[in-house]
Amino acid sequence: SRLVVVLPRRAMGQKRERTIDLASFGDGDKECLVRLVKELAKEGATGDKGDFKAWLKATQKGAKRTTHDPSKHDWDVLSSFVQNVASARARWTDVARRHLGWSRWAERRAAWKRWNDDAPPSVIPTTGPWALAARTSAHATYDETYGSLPSHAAGWVRSVKQRPPRWCVEKNLAPRLVALDCEMCETTSDARALIGVSVVDERGKVLLKTLVKPPGVVVDYKTDVTGLSAKDFTRVTTTLADVQRELVSIVTAETILVGHGLVHDLRALKFHHAPVIDTAMLFEYENLPRSTPGLADLCKRLLGVEMRKGGDGAHDSVEDAKAAMELCKWEAVNGPSAPLTPPEDKVDPRDLLKLFAHRVKRGTLKSDLIGMFAKNNGTTGVDHADDIEAVHGKFLGPETSRELAPGAPKTTTAYIEFKTIEACNMAFKALRGATGTDALGRPQKAVKMVVHDHDHDDDDDDASGGDGKKRTKNKTRSMEELHKGAAAGVSKMKVTALKEELKRRGLATTGLKAALIARLTDAIEAGGDDDGGSSDGGGEEEKKRAPPRTETVMVRKMAAHGGSSFGTKDKSASAAARPAAAEGRPKQPRRVPRPSKRKRMEMKGLIPARG
């Protein structure tokens, strides 16, 4: 049987009364079918033979019966499964309609792009907004950012009519610039949920400004960036769908959406439109290919305008949208701009006391971050843990929820504050780890951090109320309970561990394993465990305690040198370290061979010396 899916009469970005015949699909539609089957399987779609796995067992032969990856099957197999589940329930028909409708739309979009790319030179604009849109689409990262927007997913909306620049030029349609900026928060259901949006036109007139009620429970309002908190949303009823309807009415075929890092705003809005002008893709810094110039820095240097004068550093979405629009208009007249010299802004003197740690897993204990600077964990030479004043950061400690929203970052950041600038610099220098620089030229190291079990190690959350000192938690379990648990776990210990524990207690280590177990059990029950029953490998307390492990975190300084934050290099230090190279003299061979790695570690006292 054939299933015909009829799209809604006013489907976004598609022709009216378009009919999709599932039985007419071919090999060229496999990518769409793979994506569709994966969503159907994830949602638990079933037909008369069950879900995808059961359907494969009932209809396929050989190894294909147990091959559950849709991409490993031919398109006709996937098409048959889609027809089977879609005919069983209208809900799955709607899912098929969404995916296959998007596929047909993508085909038309690709055809429009090929037609636009074949435009004669006389039609291609070399200046003005259309040229900026062409520069944006030609950027090296455009395909992996804007080209990968998942507008086929549920909840996404596409503008009604999207046409390439060539079509608008041939129709004598002047470009209509519309800039937008969004504010996002983190909720239990969305890592970058929309909470505010502003839209302005080319003259700076505000077309839309509203707060948006986010889905789920808010985990982090990101108040330091958005300036918003829970009290601002007590009477907000506007939803994402309301905003999408407003955007559909604002955006037309000749509209060019403008923004700084616009792709992030479009993802939060779940809205797809082309063409776009992303001002973050129009400018770059010299010798810093990984760095994206900030909106505030561009406005200050190119427009002579200071942004965010409020003092708290919070963003204003209307101000940001207008700033992106003004940058776009400036570049349309004065561009293309040459790479900019990195700014020489100075870091706040208070920040020179801090090291910045990122790629830190959420829920990490502050005591583990401090432990990186202990001699036996992360540093060589002098112990720097006592020089730490405090650790600042969100999502640190065992109280942090392990339940993350879809797409939520699994990591967080932290600032480690020291008592003096000298102590901060010495601590960073002493850290063991591969040394490199970040996108702005600031030195950083990849450090192996020893982490402990969250449930039983004490987080120094109030590490000193600021003094960074680790506190110990009073043990509430009785000695009798600990001894009982330890005795119960002795039988699971290995012979090596049994002998080590017996030796520590001054007991005999001879005999078979059964004798060792009996000897150690008697000692524990007699109260001979100096550690309250927390022997190696024994006891309920130890069974619950996860062994220490290591995780790699990145630690960097807040400035490159002398307080400069961006794009600077300490040339004087480099020259002092290599005077011969600085003066043009050839490098001389070492007079004394460099000691081996083991010898160097012995000299530093990290390992015992041989014989």
Rosetta blueprint (number, residue, H / E / L):
1 S L
2 R L
3 L L
4 V E
5 V E
6 V E
7 L L
8 P L
9 R L
10 R L
11 A L
12 M L
13 G L
14 Q L
15 K L
16 R L
17 E L
18 R L
19 T E
20 I E
21 D E
22 L H
23 A H
24 S H
25 F L
26 G L
27 D H
28 G H
29 D H
30 K H
31 E H
32 C H
33 L H
34 V H
35 R H
36 L H
37 V H
38 K H
39 E H
40 L H
41 A H
42 K H
43 E L
44 G L
45 A L
46 T L
47 G E
48 D L
49 K L
50 G E
51 D L
52 F H
53 K H
54 A H
55 W H
56 L H
57 K H
58 A H
59 T H
60 Q L
61 K L
62 G H
63 A H
64 K H
65 R H
66 T H
67 T L
68 H L
69 D L
70 P H
71 S H
72 K H
73 H L
74 D L
75 W H
76 D H
77 V H
78 L H
79 S H
80 S H
81 F H
82 V H
83 Q H
84 N H
85 V H
86 A H
87 S L
88 A L
89 R L
90 A H
91 R H
92 W H
93 T H
94 D H
95 V H
96 A H
97 R H
98 R H
99 H H
100 L H
101 G H
102 W H
103 S H
104 R H
105 W H
106 A H
107 E H
108 R H
109 R H
110 A H
111 A H
112 W H
113 K H
114 R H
115 W H
116 N H
117 D H
118 D L
119 A L
120 P L
121 P L
122 S L
123 V L
124 I L
125 P L
126 T L
127 T L
128 G H
129 P H
130 W H
131 A H
132 L H
133 A H
134 A H
135 R H
136 T H
137 S H
138 A L
139 H L
140 A L
141 T L
142 Y H
143 D H
144 E H
145 T H
146 Y H
147 G H
148 S H
149 L L
150 P L
151 S L
152 H L
153 A L
154 A L
155 G L
156 W L
157 V E
158 R E
159 S L
160 V L
161 K L
162 Q L
163 R L
164 P L
165 P H
166 R H
167 W H
168 C H
169 V H
170 E H
171 K L
172 N L
173 L L
174 A L
175 P L
176 R E
177 L E
178 V E
179 A E
180 L E
181 D E
182 C E
183 E E
184 M E
185 C E
186 E E
187 T E
188 T L
189 S L
190 D L
191 A L
192 R L
193 A E
194 L E
195 I E
196 G E
197 V E
198 S E
199 V E
200 V E
201 D E
202 E L
203 R L
204 G L
205 K L
206 V E
207 L E
208 L E
209 K E
210 T E
211 L E
212 V L
213 K L
214 P L
215 P L
216 G L
217 V L
218 V E
219 V E
220 D E
221 Y L
222 K L
223 T H
224 D H
225 V H
226 T H
227 G L
228 L L
229 S L
230 A H
231 K H
232 D H
233 F H
234 T L
235 R L
236 V L
237 T L
238 T L
239 T L
240 L H
241 A H
242 D H
243 V H
244 Q H
245 R H
246 E H
247 L H
248 V H
249 S H
250 I H
251 V L
252 T L
253 A L
254 E L
255 T E
256 I E
257 L E
258 V E
259 G E
260 H L
261 G L
262 L H
263 V H
264 H H
265 D H
266 L H
267 R H
268 A H
269 L H
270 K L
271 F E
272 H E
273 H L
274 A L
275 P L
276 V E
277 I E
278 D E
279 T H
280 A H
281 M H
282 L L
283 F L
284 E L
285 Y E
286 E L
287 N L
288 L E
289 P L
290 R L
291 S L
292 T L
293 P L
294 G L
295 L H
296 A H
297 D H
298 L H
299 C H
300 K H
301 R H
302 L H
303 L H
304 G L
305 V L
306 E L
307 M L
308 R L
309 K L
310 G L
311 G L
312 D L
313 G L
314 A L
315 H L
316 D L
317 S H
318 V H
319 E H
320 D H
321 A H
322 K H
323 A H
324 A H
325 M H
326 E H
327 L H
328 C H
329 K H
330 W H
331 E H
332 A H
333 V H
334 N H
335 G L
336 P L
337 S L
338 A L
339 P L
340 L E
341 T L
342 P L
343 P L
344 E L
345 D L
346 K E
347 V L
348 D L
349 P H
350 R H
351 D H
352 L H
353 L H
354 K E
355 L E
356 F E
357 A E
358 H E
359 R E
360 V E
361 K E
362 R L
363 G L
364 T L
365 L L
366 K H
367 S H
368 D H
369 L H
370 I H
371 G H
372 M L
373 F L
374 A L
375 K L
376 N L
377 N L
378 G L
379 T E
380 T L
381 G L
382 V L
383 D L
384 H L
385 A H
386 D H
387 D H
388 I E
389 E E
390 A E
391 V E
392 H E
393 G L
394 K L
395 F L
396 L L
397 G L
398 P L
399 E L
400 T L
401 S L
402 R L
403 E L
404 L L
405 A L
406 P L
407 G L
408 A L
409 P L
410 K L
411 T E
412 T E
413 T E
414 A E
415 Y E
416 I E
417 E E
418 F E
419 K L
420 T L
421 I H
422 E H
423 A H
424 C H
425 N H
426 M H
427 A H
428 F H
429 K H
430 A H
431 L E
432 R L
433 G L
434 A E
435 T E
436 G E
437 T E
438 D L
439 A L
440 L L
441 G L
442 R L
443 P E
444 Q E
445 K E
446 A E
447 V E
448 K E
449 M E
450 V E
451 V E
452 H L
453 D L
454 H L
455 D L
456 H L
457 D L
458 D L
459 D L
460 D L
461 D L
462 D L
463 A H
464 S H
465 G H
466 G L
467 D L
468 G L
469 K L
470 K L
471 R L
472 T L
473 K L
474 N L
475 K L
476 T L
477 R L
478 S L
479 M H
480 E H
481 E H
482 L H
483 H H
484 K H
485 G H
486 A H
487 A H
488 A H
489 G H
490 V H
491 S L
492 K L
493 M L
494 K L
495 V H
496 T H
497 A H
498 L H
499 K H
500 E H
501 E H
502 L H
503 K H
504 R H
505 R L
506 G L
507 L L
508 A L
509 T L
510 T L
511 G L
512 L L
513 K H
514 A H
515 A H
516 L H
517 I H
518 A H
519 R H
520 L H
521 T H
522 D H
523 A H
524 I H
525 E H
526 A L
527 G L
528 G L
529 D L
530 D L
531 D L
532 G L
533 G L
534 S L
535 S L
536 D L
537 G L
538 G L
539 G L
540 E H
541 E H
542 E H
543 K H
544 K H
545 R L
546 A L
547 P L
548 P L
549 R E
550 T E
551 E E
552 T E
553 V E
554 M E
555 V E
556 R E
557 K E
558 M L
559 A L
560 A L
561 H E
562 G L
563 G L
564 S E
565 S L
566 F L
567 G L
568 T L
569 K L
570 D L
571 K H
572 S H
573 A H
574 S H
575 A H
576 A H
577 A H
578 R L
579 P H
580 A H
581 A H
582 A H
583 E L
584 G L
585 R L
586 P L
587 K L
588 Q L
589 P L
590 R L
591 R L
592 V L
593 P L
594 R L
595 P L
596 S L
597 K H
598 R H
599 K H
600 R H
601 M H
602 E H
603 M H
604 K L
605 G L
606 L L
607 I L
608 P L
609 A L
610 R L
611 G L
